Structures are given as structure tokens and as C-alpha cells.
Amino acid sequence: MDNLDFIHECGQGSSTATLKAVLPSGQVCHVSDNIDPYRFIEECPLLFHAFECGHRGRLEASLDVPSKTAIVSLLRYCYTGDYLDACAHVEHPTLLLHVHLYKIAVRFDIPELQRLIHGNFACQMETAACLPRLPQHLLDTIRFIYEHFDDSMSPIQHGLVNILRNYCISTYIYHKLGMNKEFLNLISEIPAFHQDLCRTVMERDFVDDCRRLCRAQSDYTNAY
């Protein structure tokens, strides 16, 4: 997903700027020295204005981002119109990519990218509900959403959260979430998530599942 071939395939233009990613750990990752800032004027004007004259008059930008893959995906979107790498030899991108990039799309005010992420995220979660195993990084994705998306979020952001809640309820028995120690740990770690799950189940009239969910978490808390 960090393949930057699209930069060269889309033409050089004024590809003389440097972009760096500052990760949550404080690590600074070099992304590319061949960025064309003018490609961002229409798709992401706030990103265009993030570039400033640096060493020897060269345009540079250092962005605080959740992951390097997320910023590469933003570049891919600005250059090609899609943030997913069509040439990647993977069946699905990790769920974390969607929510990491969504946070960046909100920060840089890119509603079209937010809608695209929402649609891809919904499709991937729908597919995951039919598979025998939990999707990769599901728990980290839930943790990230509850840490970074608050009650003041947009309707689309609410949609991402609701997709996750409904997935957990729909697959609670099928994926044996009530016996998953890491999932139960997450419920204890994020009380708001547990409350939202119970509320969602009651709204869907799955009363028995709601009791099962609440009882499973209570039993787990008492045991540990």
C-alpha cells in the first residue's frame, strides 16, 4: 500500500517538493522528494498550503498522521482519484487504513474522500460478516475510532461507528465474540463501546443477544 509508482505514472509536473510523515510515536518518516504540491489545489487545498519553503528554498511539509500508509493513500487519492492500490496483491486493505485516512480526510476537509472511505468501509465490513474469522485489526480499529471520533462528528463519521457496532452485534454469536478475551478486554477498556453495543441491540430488538452480551461482559469482569 506504500507503493509510490503512481507519482511517476501521473507525470512529473512540478514534482520537486518533499513530504515527511510524523507518526504518533514521534518517528519522522520520509515519504517522497518528488511531490507536486499543485496537484492538491483542487482535491485538497489545505494540504497544498501545508508546504513551505525549507532548506535551500525547497518546498517541504511534515504532517502529523496516524500512519505512513495513510498519507501515501491520501497522495494516491489526490493523484489518481482513488486511495486504494489496485495493484496491491491483497484481498482487502486493513480496516485501520480506512479509519486512519478518514481522520486525515476530516482534518483536511475532503468530504468526497470521506464518502469514498465510508462506502469502502461498509462493503468490507459486510464481507467480513460472512467470513469465519475476524477482520484484521478489528479491535485496534474500534479503539482508534472511540479515541479520535467524538460526539461532535459528522453524520458520515457516525456512520463508520454504526457500521462497526452493527457488525459486532450481527457476528456476536457467529464469531464467538463473547468468548474472545481480547474483545471482552476492549469492552472493559471502553465502557462507551459496551453501552453503544447494548443500545444498538435493543434498537434492533435483539433482546436475547443484548442480555447475552451484557452478561458475558459482566461475567468476564467478575472473573478478572
Helices and strands as residue ranges (DSSP letters): H 5-9, E 17-22, E 28-35, G 37-39, H 40-43, H 45-48, E 52-53, G 55-57, E 59-64, H 68-80, H 95-107, H 111-128, H 138-148, H 155-170, G 177-179, H 181-189, H 191-203, H 207-223
